[in-house]
Amino acid sequence: MQAIRLTNHDAYAVRRAMAKMDMTDVHMSPALKLVMSMFDLTKPEDYKRFTSLISQDATLLQQVMMIDPMAEQETRFINANRLKELSVPEYILTSYPIYHRAMNALVGESGGGKSFVSLDIAAQLATQIQTGTVGYLAAEGLSGYSGRWEAWKKHHKIDTDRLIFYPEPVNIMNKEAMADFIEDASKNEVRFMIIDTVARCMVGGDENSTKDMGLFISNVDDIQRELDCGTLLVHHTGKDGSMRGSSALYAACESVIFLNNNDGIVTIHNQHDKGGKNKHRKESPSKTFKFVEVEVEIKGEAVQSAVLISSDKVEDNIEVIGMNENQQIIFDLIRTHKSMTPKQIIEATELSSSTVYYNLGKLVDANYLVVDNGIYLTKDDFQDSKSE
C-alpha cells in the first residue's frame, strides 16, 4: 500500500488538531475536511480515535510531526543542524531533469517541438505513477494531441489512463479561477501538472513585468502546495533567443530545459551556458531527439503523426527526419569509417570545404558527431574509443 502524502496545508492542519489548537479559519483540502468532520475533537474518545488513526501510518505521522504549529508564535528560523531533516528535491523521471514537487520549465521557440517533449514527459510520468494522474493544461487547445498521444502509445507499445487533459486556458493571475482549477485537479488526484503555455495562462499580466511575473509564480506555488505536486511550465523564447519575459521566472525554477530545433533535429539542454538551469544537481548533458513518423487511426481514418525519440534509440537503418541530404551523406560516411577528418570527407564526397565544415558543425551541435583533435566520430564510436 502506497504511503499517504499530505499537502503542507493539510499536514499543518492535522498537527494543529493533534496539538488541540484552535482550528478556526485553518485551510484544509476538501478530502481532509471530510475526514475531520467525522470527529469531535473536544470529546476525549474522538480525539483518541483521531490521533490513533494518524499514528497507524508511520510515514503519515512523520509528515505531521515534522511541523511545529507553535512556530507561528515563536520563531520560523530553522537550526542549520536540522536542515538535513528536510526533504531533498528528487528527479521524478530518469530521462529528464525534472524535479518532483518543484517548479520546472521547458523553453523553446514557437513550433520548435515543445509540445512533443512535454507530451513525452507527461506520458512517461503517467505510465510510472501507481496512483492519481498527470494533469496537462492544454491552454493552446487540444488540436493535434489526439494524434500525438495515439502515436506515442503505438510507438512505445504502452497504454495508460492516468494522463488527463484540461482543454482550455486557466487564468493563473486570477485567484477565483485558480481556486476552481485546483479543486478540479484535486478531485482527479493530480500528482504532476504541465502548464502549456505560460503566456496563455497569464491573462491580463505582463510577462516583462517583475511584479506580474511574481504574482504568476506565487500562484503556481499555490498549485504545488495545494496538490502536493510538481509543475512543468512550457514557455516561449524571446527575440534574443533566451527565455521570454521577466528573469524572475528563470530564477524561480528548480530546473530549466532549453530546447533548440535545427532542421527537425530537436536538442534539449540543461546547462546554464545553453539557456538551461539545474539548481540541485550537476547539469544534465544535452539530449538529442529525432522525429519518427507514425500512422495512427483517428475516428476510423488513417492519420499521419510523429513521436520524438532519443537519437540513441534510433536504429542505424532509419533515415533521420530533418537531416538534410549532405548531412546524411557525411554522417553515414563517418559511421562507416568509424572516424574521419574534414579533408578525408571532402575527398570522399567531392563536396566543397565550406559545405563540409558547415554541416559538420550542425551535426556536432545536434549531438550526432563528436570532434576529437580535429577527427570526427559518431557519439557511440567516441564513447567506445574512450572506454578501451
C-alpha positions as CSV (number, residue, x, y, z in Angstrom):
1,M,0.0,0.0,0.0
2,Q,1.4,3.4,-1.0
3,A,2.0,5.9,1.8
4,I,-0.3,8.8,2.1
5,R,1.2,12.2,1.0
6,L,-0.3,15.3,2.7
7,T,-0.1,18.8,1.3
8,N,1.7,21.3,3.5
9,H,-1.6,22.9,4.4
10,D,-3.2,19.6,5.4
11,A,-0.1,18.4,7.4
12,Y,-0.2,21.7,9.3
13,A,-4.0,21.4,9.9
14,V,-3.6,17.9,11.3
15,R,-0.7,18.9,13.5
16,R,-2.7,21.7,15.0
17,A,-5.6,19.3,15.6
18,M,-3.3,16.9,17.4
19,A,-1.9,19.8,19.5
20,K,-5.5,20.7,20.5
21,M,-5.1,24.2,19.0
22,D,-7.8,26.4,17.6
23,M,-8.9,25.3,14.1
24,T,-10.8,28.4,13.1
25,D,-10.0,29.5,9.6
26,V,-7.3,26.8,9.2
27,H,-7.1,25.9,5.5
28,M,-7.8,22.2,4.6
29,S,-8.4,20.3,1.4
30,P,-12.0,19.0,0.8
31,A,-10.8,15.5,1.5
32,L,-9.3,16.4,4.9
33,K,-12.4,18.4,5.8
34,L,-14.5,15.3,5.2
35,V,-12.2,13.3,7.4
36,M,-12.2,15.9,10.2
37,S,-16.0,16.1,10.1
38,M,-16.1,12.6,11.4
39,F,-14.5,13.6,14.7
40,D,-15.5,16.0,17.5
41,L,-12.0,16.7,18.9
42,T,-13.4,18.3,22.0
43,K,-14.5,14.8,23.1
44,P,-11.7,12.6,24.6
45,E,-12.8,9.5,22.8
46,D,-12.9,11.2,19.4
47,Y,-9.6,12.8,20.0
48,K,-8.1,9.4,20.9
49,R,-9.6,7.8,17.8
50,F,-8.2,10.7,15.6
51,T,-4.7,10.5,17.0
52,S,-4.7,6.7,16.8
53,L,-5.7,6.9,13.1
54,I,-2.8,9.2,12.3
55,S,-0.3,7.1,14.3
56,Q,-1.1,3.9,12.4
57,D,0.8,5.2,9.3
58,A,4.4,5.9,10.2
59,T,5.0,7.9,7.0
60,L,1.9,10.0,7.7
61,L,2.9,10.5,11.3
62,Q,6.4,11.7,10.3
63,Q,5.0,14.2,7.9
64,V,2.8,15.7,10.6
65,M,5.2,15.6,13.5
66,M,7.9,17.5,11.5
67,I,5.6,20.5,11.6
68,D,5.6,22.7,14.7
69,P,2.3,24.6,15.0
70,M,3.7,26.8,17.7
71,A,6.3,28.1,15.3
72,E,3.9,30.9,14.4
73,Q,4.0,32.2,17.9
74,E,7.7,31.6,18.5
75,T,10.2,31.6,15.5
76,R,10.3,30.4,11.9
77,F,14.1,30.1,12.0
78,I,15.5,26.6,11.5
79,N,18.7,25.5,13.1
80,A,21.3,24.6,10.4
81,N,21.8,21.1,12.0
82,R,18.1,20.3,11.3
83,L,18.3,21.2,7.6
84,K,19.1,17.5,6.8
85,E,15.7,16.6,8.2
86,L,14.0,18.5,5.3
87,S,13.1,16.7,2.1
88,V,15.6,16.9,-0.7
89,P,14.3,17.6,-4.2
90,E,14.3,14.5,-6.3
91,Y,14.0,13.8,-10.1
92,I,10.6,12.4,-10.9
93,L,12.0,10.9,-14.2
94,T,15.3,9.4,-15.0
95,S,15.2,10.5,-18.6
96,Y,14.6,14.3,-18.0
97,P,16.0,16.7,-15.3
98,I,12.5,17.3,-13.9
99,Y,12.1,17.8,-10.1
100,H,9.1,16.4,-8.2
101,R,7.2,18.9,-6.0
102,A,9.1,21.8,-7.6
103,M,8.8,24.3,-10.5
104,N,10.4,23.3,-13.8
105,A,10.3,25.0,-17.2
106,L,10.6,23.9,-20.8
107,V,11.6,26.8,-23.0
108,G,11.9,27.0,-26.8
109,E,10.8,28.9,-29.9
110,S,7.2,28.6,-31.3
111,G,6.8,25.5,-33.4
112,G,10.1,24.0,-32.2
113,G,8.7,20.8,-30.8
114,K,8.0,21.8,-27.1
115,S,4.6,20.0,-27.1
116,F,6.2,16.8,-28.3
117,V,8.8,16.9,-25.5
118,S,6.2,17.9,-22.9
119,L,3.8,15.2,-24.0
120,D,6.7,12.6,-23.8
121,I,7.4,13.8,-20.2
122,A,3.7,13.6,-19.3
123,A,3.3,10.2,-20.9
124,Q,6.3,8.7,-19.2
125,L,5.1,10.0,-15.8
126,A,1.6,8.7,-16.4
127,T,2.9,5.2,-17.1
128,Q,5.0,5.2,-14.0
129,I,2.8,6.5,-11.2
130,Q,0.7,4.0,-9.3
131,T,-2.0,6.3,-8.0
132,G,-3.5,9.6,-9.2
133,T,-3.0,11.3,-12.5
134,V,-0.7,13.5,-14.5
135,G,-2.5,16.8,-15.5
136,Y,-1.8,18.5,-18.8
137,L,-3.2,22.1,-19.0
138,A,-3.5,22.4,-22.8
139,A,-4.1,26.2,-22.8
140,E,-3.5,26.5,-26.6
141,G,-6.1,23.9,-27.3
142,L,-6.3,20.1,-27.8
143,S,-5.8,20.2,-31.6
144,G,-3.1,17.7,-32.5
145,Y,-2.8,16.0,-29.2
146,S,-5.0,13.1,-30.1
147,G,-2.7,12.0,-33.0
148,R,0.4,12.6,-30.9
149,W,-0.9,10.6,-28.0
150,E,-2.0,7.7,-30.2
151,A,1.3,7.8,-31.9
152,W,3.2,7.8,-28.6
153,K,1.3,4.8,-27.4
154,K,1.6,2.9,-30.6
155,H,5.4,3.5,-30.9
156,H,6.2,2.7,-27.3
157,K,3.6,-0.1,-27.0
158,I,2.4,1.3,-23.8
159,D,-1.1,2.4,-22.7
160,T,-2.4,4.2,-19.6
161,D,-5.5,6.1,-18.4
162,R,-3.5,8.2,-15.9
163,L,-2.9,11.2,-18.3
164,I,-5.7,13.8,-18.3
165,F,-6.1,17.0,-20.3
166,Y,-7.6,20.3,-19.2
167,P,-8.9,21.6,-22.6
168,E,-8.8,25.4,-22.1
169,P,-6.7,28.2,-20.6
170,V,-6.8,28.9,-16.9
171,N,-6.1,32.5,-15.8
172,I,-3.4,31.8,-13.1
173,M,-3.4,35.5,-12.3
174,N,-6.9,35.2,-11.0
175,K,-7.4,33.7,-7.5
176,E,-11.0,32.7,-8.1
177,A,-10.1,30.9,-11.4
178,M,-7.2,29.3,-9.6
179,A,-9.3,28.0,-6.8
180,D,-11.8,26.3,-9.2
181,F,-8.9,24.8,-11.2
182,I,-7.1,23.5,-8.1
183,E,-10.4,22.0,-6.7
184,D,-11.0,20.2,-10.1
185,A,-7.3,19.0,-10.2
186,S,-7.6,17.8,-6.6
187,K,-10.7,15.7,-7.4
188,N,-8.6,14.0,-10.1
189,E,-5.7,13.4,-7.7
190,V,-3.2,15.2,-10.0
191,R,0.4,14.3,-9.0
192,F,2.2,16.5,-11.6
193,M,0.9,19.4,-13.6
194,I,2.1,20.6,-17.1
195,I,1.1,24.1,-17.9
196,D,1.3,24.7,-21.7
197,T,1.9,27.7,-22.1
198,V,2.8,30.4,-19.6
199,A,1.5,33.1,-22.0
200,R,-1.9,31.7,-22.4
201,C,-2.3,31.3,-18.6
202,M,-1.2,34.8,-17.8
203,V,-4.2,36.7,-19.0
204,G,-4.0,40.4,-18.1
205,G,-0.4,40.0,-16.9
206,D,2.7,41.4,-18.5
207,E,5.4,38.8,-19.0
208,N,8.1,41.5,-18.8
209,S,6.8,42.9,-15.5
210,T,8.6,41.6,-12.5
211,K,5.5,42.3,-10.4
212,D,3.1,40.4,-12.7
213,M,5.5,37.5,-13.1
214,G,6.0,37.4,-9.3
215,L,2.2,37.0,-8.9
216,F,2.1,34.3,-11.5
217,I,5.0,32.4,-9.8
218,S,3.3,32.8,-6.4
219,N,0.1,31.3,-7.8
220,V,1.9,28.4,-9.4
221,D,3.5,27.8,-5.9
222,D,-0.1,27.6,-4.6
223,I,-0.9,24.9,-7.2
224,Q,2.1,22.9,-6.0
225,R,1.3,23.3,-2.3
226,E,-2.4,22.5,-2.6
227,L,-1.9,19.5,-4.8
228,D,1.5,18.5,-3.4
229,C,2.8,18.2,-6.9
230,G,5.5,19.4,-9.2
231,T,4.9,21.6,-12.3
232,L,6.4,22.0,-15.8
233,L,5.9,25.4,-17.3
234,V,6.1,25.5,-21.1
235,H,7.3,28.9,-22.2
236,H,8.5,30.7,-25.4
237,T,11.8,32.3,-26.2
238,G,12.1,36.0,-27.0
239,K,13.6,37.8,-29.9
240,D,17.1,37.4,-28.5
241,G,16.6,33.6,-28.3
242,S,16.5,33.5,-24.4
243,M,13.6,32.8,-22.1
244,R,10.9,35.4,-22.9
245,G,9.8,38.0,-20.3
246,S,11.0,38.7,-16.7
247,S,14.0,36.9,-15.4
248,A,12.0,36.2,-12.3
249,L,10.6,33.1,-13.8
250,Y,14.0,31.6,-14.6
251,A,15.1,32.4,-11.1
252,A,12.1,30.7,-9.6
253,C,12.6,27.4,-11.4
254,E,14.5,24.5,-9.9
255,S,15.3,23.2,-13.4
256,V,15.1,24.7,-16.9
257,I,15.2,22.7,-20.1
258,F,16.1,24.8,-23.1
259,L,15.0,23.4,-26.5
260,N,16.6,24.0,-29.9
261,N,15.2,22.8,-33.2
262,N,17.7,22.6,-36.1
263,D,16.0,21.4,-39.3
264,G,13.9,18.9,-37.4
265,I,16.6,17.8,-35.0
266,V,15.5,18.6,-31.5
267,T,18.1,19.1,-28.8
268,I,17.3,19.9,-25.1
269,H,19.9,21.5,-22.8
270,N,20.0,21.7,-19.1
271,Q,23.4,23.6,-18.9
272,H,23.4,27.2,-17.8
273,D,25.6,28.4,-20.8
274,K,23.0,26.9,-23.2
275,G,20.0,28.5,-21.5
276,G,19.2,25.8,-19.0
277,K,19.4,25.5,-15.3
278,N,19.8,22.9,-12.6
279,K,19.5,24.2,-9.0
280,H,20.2,21.0,-7.0
281,R,22.3,18.7,-9.1
282,K,25.0,18.6,-11.8
283,E,23.6,20.0,-15.0
284,S,22.3,17.1,-17.2
285,P,24.0,16.6,-20.6
286,S,22.3,17.7,-23.8
287,K,19.9,15.2,-25.3
288,T,19.0,14.9,-29.0
289,F,15.8,13.7,-30.5
290,K,14.6,12.7,-34.0
291,F,11.1,12.7,-35.4
292,V,9.8,9.4,-36.4
293,E,6.6,9.3,-38.4
294,V,3.8,7.1,-37.0
295,E,0.5,6.3,-38.8
296,V,-2.5,6.1,-36.4
297,E,-6.2,5.7,-36.7
298,I,-8.5,8.5,-35.5
299,K,-12.3,8.0,-36.0
300,G,-11.7,5.3,-38.5
301,E,-9.3,7.3,-40.7
302,A,-5.6,6.9,-41.1
303,V,-3.7,10.0,-39.7
304,Q,0.0,10.7,-40.0
305,S,1.6,11.8,-36.8
306,A,5.0,11.6,-35.2
307,V,6.9,11.0,-32.0
308,L,10.2,12.3,-30.8
309,I,12.6,9.6,-29.7
310,S,16.1,9.8,-28.4
311,S,18.8,9.6,-31.1
312,D,20.4,6.8,-29.1
313,K,17.4,4.6,-29.7
314,V,17.0,5.1,-33.5
315,E,18.0,2.0,-35.5
316,D,21.0,2.5,-37.8
317,N,19.0,2.0,-40.9
318,I,16.4,4.6,-40.1
319,E,16.8,7.8,-42.1
320,V,16.7,10.8,-39.8
321,I,13.8,13.1,-40.5
322,G,15.0,16.6,-40.7
323,M,18.7,15.8,-41.5
324,N,19.4,17.3,-44.9
325,E,20.9,15.3,-47.8
326,N,24.5,16.4,-47.3
327,Q,24.4,15.8,-43.5
328,Q,23.0,12.3,-44.1
329,I,25.9,11.6,-46.6
330,I,28.5,12.9,-44.2
331,F,27.0,11.1,-41.2
332,D,26.8,7.8,-43.0
333,L,30.3,8.1,-44.3
334,I,31.8,8.7,-40.8
335,R,29.7,6.0,-39.3
336,T,31.0,3.5,-41.9
337,H,34.7,4.5,-41.4
338,K,34.4,5.0,-37.7
339,S,36.3,8.3,-37.8
340,M,37.3,10.8,-40.4
341,T,38.9,14.2,-40.9
342,P,37.3,17.0,-42.8
343,K,39.9,16.6,-45.6
344,Q,39.1,12.9,-45.9
345,I,35.3,13.7,-46.1
346,I,35.9,16.4,-48.8
347,E,38.0,13.9,-50.9
348,A,35.4,11.1,-50.5
349,T,32.3,13.2,-51.2
350,E,33.6,15.9,-53.6
351,L,31.6,18.4,-51.5
352,S,33.1,21.9,-51.1
353,S,35.1,22.5,-48.0
354,S,32.6,25.2,-46.8
355,T,29.7,22.7,-47.2
356,V,31.5,20.0,-45.3
357,Y,32.6,22.3,-42.4
358,Y,29.1,23.9,-42.2
359,N,27.3,20.5,-42.0
360,L,29.9,19.0,-39.6
361,G,29.2,21.9,-37.3
362,K,25.5,21.3,-37.5
363,L,25.9,17.6,-36.8
364,V,28.1,18.3,-33.7
365,D,25.6,20.9,-32.5
366,A,22.8,18.3,-32.8
367,N,24.9,15.8,-30.8
368,Y,25.3,13.3,-33.6
369,L,29.0,13.7,-34.0
370,V,31.9,14.4,-31.7
371,V,35.1,16.2,-32.7
372,D,38.3,15.0,-31.0
373,N,41.5,16.7,-32.0
374,G,40.2,17.5,-35.5
375,I,38.8,14.0,-36.0
376,Y,35.1,13.5,-36.3
377,L,33.4,10.4,-34.8
378,T,29.8,9.3,-34.1
379,K,28.9,9.7,-30.4
380,D,28.8,5.9,-29.9
381,D,32.2,5.4,-31.5
382,F,33.7,8.2,-29.5
383,Q,32.4,6.7,-26.2
384,D,33.7,3.3,-27.3
385,S,37.2,4.7,-28.0
386,K,37.4,6.3,-24.6
387,S,36.3,3.1,-22.8
388,E,39.0,1.0,-24.5
